[in-house]
Amino acid sequence: MPTTHQPPLVYFGHHKCATQYIKAVVKDTADWLGLDFETVDRPVDPAPVAIDGTVTRHRLHIKGRGYVEPTADVLYFANANAAAIAALNERYGYRGFHVIRDPRDIVVSGYFSHLHSHPITQYNQERMTEWRRQLAAAPSIEAGLLLELEFEDANFANMAGWRYDDTDIYETRYEMLITDPMTIFCQVFRFLGLTTPRLGLSTLVAMLSERALYRLRNQRTTHPTCLPQLILRRILAQNAFERKTGGRLQGQENVRHHYRKGIAGDWRNYFTPRVTAAFKERYGPLLIRLGYEQSLDW
């Protein structure tokens, strides 16, 4: 069970919604606060199973530990779905935030990622190797994007099945996050119960000294819910697009890099009339429901 927070603090992510960037920021924040962090690295199955013959629960696959009970203060669901919420409610509830992205940009980002940079692991080796082969065999980017529409079906189903009115979850978007990460993360962390004060130098130095002393003694700090804005700015700078790409600015594209371009609206550069028509037919209602369009007239 989480040692500090009841319920735990949770980041709910979706594939190609800046998950690696946000995960890094959240993990660095947890480290600063002295909180444990774990990743639920597989989608939660819709149907719960019997754990010990008497208790029925959704199983959670913790990265590096397998199907076990989570023990961390901070959890990250790499593929958030409705079953993830059910799993948390079966245990101890939650307080979290959820990030979505324009599904059209997800398709473009997913295509280039799956073709070039998405890691192939023991868990996804067979599927990803075959998928990369299919994308590489596509005669054009247009053909590859049409294939990617099918691949993203489960991802978009998770976004469509999400409860966007949950009062225990702060909802935000990729597009807002990349525009002003400091403001958005301050809002997110305050919602999670973490203060983000502007501290004077003397107060910050005293806090850092106290934190170092407690860590030497292998104890928690006395400020487990205080994240000074100066520290948050440093965490964001360490994980910024330019830092991760060796100096490349957002908008400068490298199709083979995981941090390919880092902008919103890039779908306009790649959607052809054929891809647009196929997307509208398959996912047009989702786009409207998420508020990215008001109609199919785009």
WODA-V682913 format. One record per backbone hydrogen bond with DSSP energy under -1.0 kcal/mol. CO is the residue of the C=O (numbers start at 1). NH is the residue of the N-H. E is the energy in kcal/mol with one decimal. If there is no record, write none. Layout:
BEGIN
co=CO nh=NH e=E
co=CO nh=NH e=E
END
This chain:
BEGIN
co=8 nh=95 e=-1.4
co=9 nh=75 e=-2.7
co=10 nh=97 e=-2.1
co=11 nh=77 e=-2.5
co=12 nh=99 e=-1.6
co=13 nh=80 e=-3.1
co=14 nh=17 e=-1.6
co=18 nh=22 e=-2.6
co=19 nh=23 e=-2.8
co=20 nh=24 e=-2.0
co=21 nh=25 e=-2.1
co=22 nh=26 e=-2.8
co=23 nh=27 e=-2.8
co=24 nh=28 e=-2.5
co=25 nh=29 e=-2.1
co=26 nh=30 e=-2.6
co=27 nh=31 e=-2.5
co=28 nh=32 e=-2.2
co=29 nh=33 e=-2.2
co=30 nh=35 e=-3.0
co=36 nh=74 e=-2.3
co=38 nh=76 e=-1.9
co=39 nh=63 e=-3.1
co=40 nh=78 e=-2.2
co=49 nh=57 e=-2.8
co=55 nh=51 e=-3.6
co=57 nh=49 e=-3.0
co=60 nh=68 e=-1.0
co=61 nh=41 e=-1.5
co=62 nh=65 e=-2.5
co=62 nh=66 e=-2.2
co=66 nh=62 e=-2.7
co=66 nh=68 e=-1.5
co=73 nh=9 e=-2.4
co=74 nh=38 e=-2.1
co=75 nh=11 e=-2.5
co=76 nh=40 e=-3.4
co=77 nh=13 e=-2.6
co=81 nh=84 e=-1.1
co=82 nh=86 e=-1.7
co=83 nh=87 e=-2.4
co=84 nh=88 e=-1.9
co=85 nh=89 e=-2.5
co=86 nh=90 e=-1.8
co=88 nh=92 e=-2.2
co=88 nh=93 e=-2.5
co=95 nh=10 e=-1.9
co=96 nh=170 e=-2.5
co=97 nh=12 e=-3.0
co=98 nh=172 e=-2.4
co=100 nh=174 e=-3.0
co=102 nh=106 e=-1.8
co=103 nh=107 e=-1.9
co=104 nh=108 e=-1.7
co=105 nh=109 e=-2.9
co=106 nh=110 e=-3.1
co=107 nh=111 e=-2.2
co=108 nh=112 e=-1.9
co=109 nh=113 e=-2.4
co=110 nh=114 e=-2.9
co=111 nh=115 e=-1.8
co=112 nh=116 e=-2.0
co=113 nh=118 e=-3.4
co=121 nh=125 e=-1.3
co=124 nh=128 e=-3.2
co=125 nh=129 e=-2.2
co=126 nh=130 e=-1.7
co=127 nh=131 e=-2.4
co=128 nh=132 e=-2.8
co=129 nh=133 e=-1.7
co=130 nh=134 e=-2.1
co=131 nh=135 e=-2.4
co=132 nh=136 e=-2.4
co=133 nh=137 e=-1.5
co=140 nh=144 e=-2.0
co=141 nh=145 e=-2.7
co=142 nh=146 e=-1.9
co=143 nh=147 e=-1.7
co=144 nh=148 e=-2.3
co=145 nh=149 e=-1.6
co=147 nh=151 e=-1.6
co=148 nh=152 e=-2.1
co=150 nh=153 e=-1.6
co=152 nh=156 e=-2.8
co=153 nh=157 e=-2.0
co=154 nh=158 e=-1.9
co=155 nh=159 e=-1.6
co=156 nh=160 e=-2.5
co=157 nh=161 e=-2.1
co=166 nh=169 e=-1.6
co=168 nh=96 e=-2.5
co=170 nh=98 e=-2.7
co=172 nh=100 e=-1.6
co=173 nh=177 e=-2.3
co=174 nh=178 e=-2.5
co=176 nh=180 e=-2.0
co=180 nh=184 e=-2.1
co=181 nh=185 e=-2.7
co=182 nh=186 e=-2.0
co=183 nh=187 e=-2.1
co=184 nh=188 e=-2.7
co=185 nh=189 e=-2.9
co=186 nh=190 e=-2.2
co=187 nh=191 e=-2.0
co=188 nh=192 e=-1.7
co=189 nh=194 e=-3.2
co=190 nh=193 e=-1.3
co=195 nh=227 e=-3.1
co=197 nh=229 e=-2.7
co=200 nh=204 e=-2.5
co=201 nh=205 e=-2.6
co=202 nh=206 e=-2.1
co=203 nh=207 e=-2.2
co=204 nh=208 e=-2.7
co=205 nh=209 e=-2.3
co=206 nh=210 e=-2.4
co=207 nh=211 e=-2.7
co=208 nh=212 e=-2.4
co=209 nh=213 e=-2.2
co=210 nh=214 e=-2.4
co=211 nh=215 e=-2.1
co=212 nh=216 e=-2.0
co=213 nh=217 e=-1.4
co=214 nh=219 e=-3.2
co=215 nh=218 e=-1.4
co=223 nh=226 e=-1.5
co=225 nh=195 e=-2.7
co=228 nh=232 e=-2.2
co=229 nh=233 e=-2.7
co=230 nh=234 e=-1.6
co=231 nh=235 e=-2.4
co=232 nh=236 e=-2.7
co=233 nh=237 e=-2.3
co=234 nh=238 e=-2.2
co=235 nh=239 e=-1.1
co=240 nh=244 e=-2.3
co=241 nh=245 e=-1.6
co=242 nh=247 e=-3.2
co=249 nh=252 e=-2.2
co=254 nh=257 e=-1.9
co=258 nh=260 e=-1.4
co=260 nh=254 e=-1.9
co=261 nh=251 e=-3.0
co=265 nh=268 e=-1.5
co=266 nh=269 e=-1.9
co=267 nh=270 e=-1.5
co=267 nh=271 e=-3.0
co=272 nh=276 e=-3.0
co=273 nh=277 e=-2.3
co=274 nh=278 e=-2.1
co=275 nh=279 e=-2.7
co=276 nh=280 e=-2.6
co=277 nh=281 e=-2.0
co=278 nh=282 e=-1.9
co=279 nh=283 e=-3.8
co=280 nh=284 e=-1.4
co=283 nh=287 e=-1.9
co=284 nh=288 e=-1.7
co=285 nh=289 e=-2.6
co=286 nh=290 e=-2.4
co=287 nh=292 e=-2.0
co=288 nh=291 e=-1.1
co=296 nh=298 e=-1.6
END
